[in-house]
C-alpha cells in the first residue's frame, strides 16, 4: 500500500488503495499492452516518468503521436550533447582560458585546488544538459546509471575522468547492459573510484570485484548466491588495468596480471577461465562477463532497479510475478538490450495502472529540473551568469539530498534503494521547506539564482487563459499528478483569480486578461501578473506538487 502519509489522497484513490490492501497485493496488472485511454493524465504520467517534467508543447506532441509511437520516440531518440564544461573559475595552471573547455586539458597539478574548482563547472554543465533535454528518456537514463554505477568526484579527484564517465554512460544509456558494464569496468573514473587502477598480481584488490557482483549485476536478492571466493577470483581476472592521465584512458599492463586459471562457484556453474599471458590477459574480462551474464539474476536485478526508479518503490509478490519476471525474460531473450525492456514496461497496462500514477515523490533533480522546464525558465546568454544561476540551483538540490556527481556512497542515493522508506527519504523537515523556498523565490520578483518564472509567458501557452476555470484546470493537468476536488479548484479560483468576488464573477478575470492583452500597460499587466504569481506559488506550495 502507498505510504505517502504526508499527503491527503482523493476519496477514489483512498478507496482503491484500501481495496488493493485487502486483496493482498497493490495491483495485479502486468505487462500486457495497455489499450485504454491516452488522455492528458496518461500523457503527463508518461512524460514525467521518462523525462524531467512535461511542458505544454511536450503534451501536445505526445497526444499527436499516440501511446505506441510516443513511447518508441522517447526510447529511440538519442540527441548528441554539443556543449562541454567551461572554465568558469578564472586562473588555470594548465593554460585553459576563461570560457574555454578544460575536458581535454593536461592533468591538474596535485598541489592546489584547480580540480576542485572544475567540479561546479561540470555539475552546472550537466544540469543544463538535463534542462535542455530533447523528448527522450536519455537524460533520465543517464541519471539512473549514475546512481547504479555510482562514482564520487571528491574521491576521483580528476574532473576530466568524471566528464568522460558521463559521456560513457550517455553513449550506452539505452543500449546493451552487458556492453555498458564492460565500458564501466574499463572507465578511468571507475578504475580510480574503486581502486581498479591499483589492482595488481602482488595484492589483488577486491573493491571493484565485490561491487561488480553485489551492486552492479546479480545484486543481493534472495536467489543471488555468489560467494566471497567469487569476489576474490574476480579481482584476479581484473588485475593489470591502469590509467594514462595524459590520454585520459585505460591501458592493460600484462606484467601486473594474474595468469593462473580462475574457477567460480556453483552459483556460476563452476565456470572456469583459462589464464592468459601477455596482451591476451585483457580478454579474460569478456570471459568474466560471459560467466556473470549467464546467470538469470542479472536480468531480474536490473529490472527491479528500473521498476523502482521509473514506476514504484514497492515490489510485492504480484509485481515480481506479473512484471519483473516477464521483463527479465525479455531482457535475456534480447541479449541484455535495454530498449525492448523499456518499451514493454512503458507500454504496459501496469505502467498506466491508476495505482502507479502520482505514486512517487520527486527527487530533488526531478523537482528542480522539472520546475525549470515546465515553466520555461530562461537562463542568461552570458556563460558566467548562466553558470552562476545553474550552480545556485545545483547547490540547492545538493542541500535537498541530491548532489549530481557526488552520490553519498557507491550504492548511490538511499531513496532509490533503502527499505522501507525509499522515496520518502527525499522529504523531511529540512528539505521540504527548501523546496518551498525555491518555488517561492523563482516565481517572485528577485527570482532564484538570477532566474525567474515568467508567469505570463507560461499562462499564454495554456488552452484558454482568459477562462479562469480552464486556466486552473490546464495548470493542474501539467503541474499536478493528483486531481483536486471541484470545491478546491473553485476556492482557488474565487480567492486568487477573482480576488474574492462572488463565485459567478468569472468575467472579472476574463476582463482583466483581455484588457491586458489588448492594452499591455504596466498597470494592466500588474493586475494579471500579481494574481498569477499568487496562483502558481500556492499550487507549488501544496504537498501534491511533490508527486511525479
C-alpha positions in Angstrom: 0.0 0.0 0.0 1.1 3.5 -0.8 2.9 5.1 2.2 2.5 8.8 1.3 1.3 9.7 4.8 2.1 13.4 4.4 -0.4 13.7 1.5 -4.2 13.7 1.5 -5.4 11.4 -1.2 -8.7 12.0 -3.0 -11.5 9.7 -1.9 -11.4 7.5 -5.0 -7.7 6.8 -4.6 -8.1 6.1 -0.9 -10.8 3.5 -1.8 -8.6 1.9 -4.5 -5.7 1.7 -2.1 -7.8 0.0 0.6 -9.1 -2.5 -2.0 -5.5 -3.3 -3.1 -4.5 -3.9 0.5 -7.4 -6.2 1.3 -6.7 -8.4 -1.8 -3.2 -8.9 -0.6 -1.4 -7.0 -3.4 -1.1 -3.5 -4.5 -2.1 -4.2 -8.1 -2.3 -7.4 -10.1 -1.8 -5.7 -13.5 1.1 -7.0 -15.7 3.0 -6.1 -18.9 0.1 -6.9 -21.3 -0.1 -3.9 -23.7 -2.1 -1.0 -22.5 -5.2 -0.3 -24.7 -7.0 2.2 -22.6 -7.4 6.0 -22.8 -4.3 8.0 -23.7 -5.5 11.4 -22.5 -3.8 14.2 -20.7 -3.5 12.3 -17.4 -1.8 9.3 -19.1 0.4 11.5 -21.3 1.7 13.6 -18.4 2.3 10.5 -16.3 4.4 9.0 -19.1 6.3 12.2 -19.8 7.1 13.0 -16.1 8.4 9.5 -15.6 10.6 9.3 -18.7 11.6 13.0 -18.8 12.2 15.8 -16.3 8.8 17.4 -16.3 6.2 17.9 -19.1 5.8 21.2 -20.9 2.6 22.2 -22.8 4.5 21.6 -26.0 5.6 18.1 -24.9 2.0 17.2 -24.1 0.7 18.4 -27.4 3.4 16.4 -29.2 2.7 13.2 -27.3 -1.1 13.4 -27.9 -0.5 13.9 -31.6 1.6 10.7 -31.8 -0.4 8.3 -29.6 0.9 5.9 -27.0 2.8 3.4 -29.0 4.6 5.9 -31.2 5.4 8.3 -28.3 7.0 5.5 -26.2 9.0 4.4 -29.2 10.1 8.0 -29.8 11.0 8.6 -26.2 13.2 5.5 -26.1 14.7 5.5 -29.6 15.6 9.2 -29.6 19.3 9.9 -28.8 20.4 13.5 -29.0 24.2 14.3 -29.0 25.3 16.8 -26.5 27.2 19.6 -28.2 28.3 21.6 -25.2 31.2 21.0 -22.7 32.0 22.3 -19.2 33.9 25.6 -19.4 36.4 27.4 -17.3 34.1 29.4 -15.1 36.7 29.8 -12.3 39.4 32.0 -13.7 43.1 31.2 -13.3 44.0 27.8 -14.7 47.5 26.4 -14.3 47.1 24.1 -17.3 46.5 27.1 -19.6 42.8 26.9 -20.2 41.4 30.4 -20.8 38.2 31.6 -19.1 35.2 30.5 -21.2 37.2 27.6 -22.8 36.6 23.9 -22.0 39.0 22.0 -19.8 37.9 18.5 -20.6 41.0 17.7 -22.7 43.5 19.7 -20.7 46.6 18.4 -19.1 46.1 16.9 -15.6 45.5 19.5 -12.9 48.5 19.9 -10.5 48.3 17.7 -7.4 49.1 20.8 -5.3 46.4 23.4 -5.3 42.6 23.3 -5.8 42.3 23.6 -9.6 40.5 20.3 -10.0 38.1 21.1 -7.2 37.3 24.4 -9.0 36.2 22.4 -12.0 33.7 20.4 -10.1 31.0 23.1 -10.0 31.7 23.8 -13.7 31.0 20.1 -14.6 27.9 19.9 -12.4 26.4 23.1 -13.7 27.0 21.8 -17.3 25.3 18.5 -16.6 22.3 20.3 -15.0 21.9 22.5 -18.2 22.1 19.3 -20.3 19.1 18.0 -18.3 17.2 21.2 -18.7 17.8 21.3 -22.5 16.9 17.6 -23.0 15.2 16.5 -26.1 12.0 14.5 -26.0 13.8 11.4 -24.9 14.3 9.1 -21.9 18.0 9.7 -22.4 18.6 12.1 -19.5 16.6 10.1 -17.0 18.6 7.0 -18.0 21.9 8.8 -17.6 20.8 9.7 -14.0 19.6 6.1 -13.5 23.0 4.7 -14.5 24.8 7.4 -12.4 23.0 6.1 -9.4 23.6 2.5 -10.4 27.3 2.8 -11.3 27.8 5.5 -8.7 31.1 7.4 -8.6 32.0 10.4 -6.4 34.0 13.4 -7.7 35.7 14.0 -4.4 37.2 10.5 -4.4 38.2 10.5 -8.1 39.8 13.9 -8.0 40.0 14.4 -11.7 37.1 16.2 -13.3 38.3 15.1 -16.8 37.7 11.5 -15.8 34.2 12.3 -14.5 33.2 14.2 -17.6 34.4 11.2 -19.8 32.4 8.9 -17.4 29.3 10.9 -18.1 29.8 10.6 -21.9 30.3 6.9 -21.5 27.0 6.5 -19.6 25.3 8.7 -22.1 26.5 6.7 -25.1 25.2 3.4 -23.6 22.2 4.7 -21.7 19.6 2.8 -23.7 21.9 0.3 -25.4 23.2 -3.0 -24.2 23.7 -3.5 -20.5 26.5 -6.0 -20.9 28.3 -3.6 -23.2 27.7 -0.8 -20.6 29.1 -3.0 -17.8 32.3 -3.6 -19.7 32.7 0.1 -20.5 32.2 0.9 -16.8 34.7 -1.6 -15.8 37.4 -0.1 -18.0 36.3 3.5 -17.4 39.1 5.7 -15.8 36.7 7.3 -13.3 35.6 3.9 -12.1 39.1 2.5 -12.1 40.1 5.4 -9.9 37.0 5.3 -7.7 37.1 1.6 -6.8 40.8 1.1 -6.9 40.9 -0.9 -10.1 44.0 1.1 -11.2 45.8 -0.3 -8.2 44.7 -3.9 -8.7 47.9 -6.0 -9.4 49.2 -9.5 -9.1 51.1 -9.0 -5.9 47.9 -8.0 -4.0 44.7 -8.2 -6.0 42.3 -5.5 -4.9 38.7 -6.8 -4.3 37.0 -3.5 -4.2 35.6 -3.3 -7.8 35.1 -7.1 -8.0 32.8 -7.0 -5.0 30.7 -4.2 -6.3 30.5 -5.8 -9.7 28.6 -8.7 -8.2 26.8 -7.1 -5.3 25.7 -3.7 -6.7 26.2 -3.8 -10.5 25.0 -7.2 -11.8 23.5 -10.0 -9.7 22.7 -8.0 -6.6 21.9 -9.2 -3.2 18.4 -10.7 -3.8 17.2 -13.9 -2.2 18.3 -16.0 -5.1 21.7 -14.4 -5.5 24.3 -16.7 -4.1 27.7 -15.6 -5.3 30.5 -16.3 -2.8 33.5 -14.5 -1.3 35.7 -16.7 -3.4 33.9 -15.4 -6.5 34.8 -11.9 -5.4 38.5 -12.9 -4.9 38.6 -14.7 -8.2 37.0 -11.7 -10.0 39.7 -9.5 -8.5 42.4 -11.7 -10.1 40.7 -11.5 -13.5 40.7 -7.7 -13.4 44.4 -7.3 -12.4 46.5 -5.2 -14.7 44.3 -2.3 -15.7 45.8 1.2 -15.4 45.1 4.8 -16.3 47.0 7.1 -18.6 46.4 10.6 -17.2 47.6 12.2 -20.4 45.3 10.4 -22.8 42.5 10.1 -20.1 42.1 6.5 -21.0 42.8 3.0 -19.6 45.5 0.6 -20.7 46.3 -3.0 -19.8 49.7 -3.8 -18.2 50.2 -7.6 -18.7 53.1 -7.6 -16.2 50.6 -6.9 -13.4 48.1 -9.6 -14.5 47.5 -12.8 -12.6 47.9 -15.5 -15.3 46.7 -18.6 -13.3 43.4 -20.3 -14.1 40.3 -18.9 -12.4 37.3 -21.0 -11.2 33.9 -19.8 -10.0 31.4 -21.2 -7.6 28.4 -23.4 -8.3 26.2 -20.2 -8.5 28.1 -19.5 -11.7 28.0 -23.2 -12.8 31.6 -23.9 -11.6 32.7 -22.0 -14.7 36.5 -21.6 -15.4 38.6 -19.0 -17.1 41.9 -20.2 -18.6 44.7 -17.8 -17.5 46.2 -15.9 -20.4 49.6 -14.3 -20.8 50.6 -11.0 -22.4 48.1 -8.8 -24.1 45.7 -11.8 -24.2 45.1 -11.4 -20.5 42.8 -8.5 -21.2 40.4 -10.9 -22.9 39.6 -12.5 -19.6 37.3 -9.6 -18.9 35.0 -10.8 -21.6 35.2 -14.4 -20.2 34.2 -13.0 -16.8 31.2 -11.0 -18.1 30.0 -14.1 -20.1 30.0 -16.1 -16.9 28.2 -13.4 -14.9 25.6 -12.6 -17.6 24.7 -16.3 -18.0 23.2 -16.0 -14.5 19.5 -15.1 -14.7 19.8 -13.0 -11.5 21.3 -10.2 -13.6 18.1 -9.7 -15.6 15.9 -9.8 -12.5 18.1 -7.4 -10.5 18.3 -4.8 -13.2 14.6 -5.0 -14.0 13.8 -4.4 -10.3 16.0 -1.4 -10.2 14.4 0.0 -13.4 11.0 -0.6 -11.8 11.8 1.2 -8.6 13.2 4.2 -10.4 10.5 4.6 -13.0 7.3 3.0 -11.6 7.1 2.4 -7.8 9.3 1.5 -4.9 7.3 -1.5 -3.6 7.8 -4.9 -5.3 5.4 -7.4 -3.9 4.7 -10.9 -5.0 2.2 -9.9 -7.7 4.6 -7.3 -9.2 7.5 -9.8 -9.1 5.4 -12.5 -10.9 3.5 -10.2 -13.3 6.1 -7.6 -14.1 9.6 -8.3 -13.0 9.9 -11.9 -14.2 8.3 -11.2 -17.7 10.6 -8.2 -18.2 13.6 -10.2 -17.1 12.7 -12.8 -19.7 12.5 -10.1 -22.4 15.9 -8.8 -21.2 17.6 -12.2 -21.6 15.8 -13.0 -24.8 17.2 -9.8 -26.3 20.7 -10.4 -25.0 20.5 -7.6 -22.5 19.4 -4.9 -24.9 17.6 -2.3 -22.8 15.2 -0.8 -25.4 12.9 -3.9 -25.6 12.5 -3.9 -21.8 11.9 -0.2 -21.6 9.3 -0.3 -24.3 7.5 -3.3 -22.8 7.4 -1.5 -19.4 6.2 1.9 -20.6 3.6 0.4 -23.0 2.2 -2.0 -20.3 -1.2 -1.9 -18.5 0.8 -2.0 -15.3 2.6 1.3 -16.0 -0.7 3.0 -16.7 -2.5 1.4 -13.8 -4.0 4.3 -11.7 -2.2 3.0 -8.6 1.1 3.7 -10.3 0.2 7.3 -11.3 1.1 10.1 -8.8 2.8 7.4 -6.7 6.4 8.6 -6.5 7.9 11.6 -4.7 10.0 13.7 -7.0 13.7 13.5 -6.4 15.4 16.9 -6.0 16.6 16.7 -9.6 13.1 15.9 -10.9 11.7 18.7 -8.7 14.2 21.4 -9.9 14.8 20.4 -13.5 11.1 19.7 -14.0 10.2 23.1 -12.5 12.6 24.9 -14.8 11.5 23.0 -17.9 7.7 23.1 -17.3 7.6 26.9 -16.7 10.1 27.6 -19.5 12.6 29.4 -17.3 15.2 31.1 -19.4 18.9 31.4 -18.5 21.3 34.3 -19.2 23.3 34.0 -22.5 26.5 35.1 -20.8 28.3 31.9 -19.8 29.4 33.2 -16.4 25.9 34.5 -15.5 24.4 31.2 -16.7 26.9 29.2 -14.7 26.1 31.2 -11.5 22.4 30.5 -11.9 22.8 26.8 -12.7 25.3 26.4 -9.8 22.8 28.0 -7.4 20.1 25.5 -8.4 22.5 22.6 -8.3 23.8 23.6 -4.8 20.2 23.9 -3.6 19.5 20.4 -5.0 22.5 19.2 -3.0 21.1 20.7 0.1 17.9 18.8 -0.6 20.0 15.5 -0.6 20.8 15.0 -4.3 24.2 16.4 -5.5 24.8 15.1 -9.0 28.4 13.9 -9.5 28.6 13.1 -5.8 26.2 10.4 -4.6 26.7 9.7 -0.9 28.3 6.3 -1.5 29.0 3.5 -4.0 25.4 2.2 -3.6 24.0 5.5 -4.8 21.3 7.6 -3.2 19.4 5.9 -0.4 16.0 7.0 -1.7 16.3 4.6 -4.6 17.1 1.5 -2.6 16.7 1.8 1.2 13.6 0.0 2.5 11.1 0.7 3.9 11.3 4.5 3.3 12.6 4.6 -0.3 11.4 7.8 -1.9 10.1 9.2 1.3 13.7 9.9 2.3 13.6 12.9 -0.1 11.1 14.7 2.2 11.8 15.8 5.8 11.5 18.8 8.0 14.7 20.3 6.4 14.2 19.5 2.7 10.5 20.3 2.3 10.9 24.0 3.4 13.9 24.2 1.0 11.7 23.0 -1.9 9.1 25.7 -0.9 11.9 28.3 -0.7 13.0 27.6 -4.2 9.4 27.7 -5.7 8.6 30.9 -3.7 11.8 32.6 -4.8 11.8 31.6 -8.5 8.3 33.0 -9.0 9.0 36.2 -7.1 10.4 39.5 -8.3 14.0 38.7 -7.3 14.0 35.2 -8.8 16.2 32.3 -7.7 19.9 32.4 -8.6 19.2 35.2 -11.0 16.4 33.4 -13.0 12.7 33.5 -12.6 9.4 32.2 -14.0 7.6 34.4 -16.5 4.1 33.6 -15.4 2.5 35.4 -18.3 4.5 33.5 -20.9 3.7 30.2 -19.3 0.0 31.0 -19.0 -0.3 32.1 -22.6 0.7 28.5 -23.6 -2.5 27.2 -21.9 -5.6 26.5 -24.0 -7.8 29.4 -22.8 -6.1 31.7 -20.3 -9.0 34.1 -20.2 -11.3 31.5 -18.7 -10.4 31.1 -15.0 -11.9 27.6 -14.8 -10.0 26.3 -17.8 -6.8 28.1 -16.8 -6.7 26.4 -13.4 -7.6 23.0 -14.8 -4.9 23.3 -17.5 -2.3 24.3 -15.0 -3.2 21.5 -12.7 -3.1 19.0 -15.5 0.5 19.9 -16.2 1.8 20.5 -12.7 -0.1 18.0 -10.6 -0.4 14.3 -10.6 -3.4 14.2 -8.3 -6.8 15.7 -9.3 -8.0 18.4 -6.8 -11.7 18.4 -5.9 -14.1 20.7 -7.7 -14.6 22.6 -4.4 -10.8 23.1 -4.0 -10.5 24.4 -7.6 -13.4 26.7 -7.1 -11.9 28.1 -3.9 -8.6 28.7 -5.6 -10.3 30.5 -8.5 -12.5 32.7 -6.2 -9.8 33.7 -3.8 -6.9 34.2 -6.1 -8.0 34.9 -9.7 -11.3 36.6 -8.8 -9.8 38.4 -5.7 -12.7 37.4 -3.5 -15.5 38.3 -6.0 -18.7 36.2 -6.0 -18.3 32.7 -7.4 -20.2 33.7 -10.5 -17.9 36.6 -11.4 -15.6 34.7 -13.8 -15.9 37.7 -16.1 -13.7 39.6 -13.6 -10.6 37.5 -14.6 -11.7 37.3 -18.2 -12.0 41.1 -18.5 -8.6 41.6 -16.7 -6.8 39.2 -19.0 -8.4 40.6 -22.2 -7.7 44.2 -21.1 -4.1 43.4 -20.6 -3.8 41.6 -24.0 -5.4 44.5 -25.8 -3.7 47.3 -23.8 -0.5 45.9 -22.2 0.2 48.8 -19.9 2.2 48.3 -16.7 -0.9 48.7 -14.6 -3.0 46.2 -16.6 0.0 43.8 -16.6 0.3 44.1 -12.9 -3.3 43.2 -12.2 -2.9 39.9 -14.2 0.6 39.1 -13.2 0.2 39.5 -9.5 -2.7 37.1 -9.4 -0.8 34.5 -11.5 2.2 34.8 -9.2 -0.1 34.1 -6.2 -1.8 31.2 -8.1 1.3 29.3 -9.1 3.1 30.0 -5.8 0.1 28.5 -4.0 0.0 25.4 -6.2 3.7 24.7 -5.9 3.5 25.0 -2.1 0.9 22.3 -1.8 2.2 18.8 -1.0 0.6 17.4 -4.1 3.2 19.3 -6.2 5.9 16.9 -4.8 4.4 13.9 -6.7 5.6 12.6 -10.0 
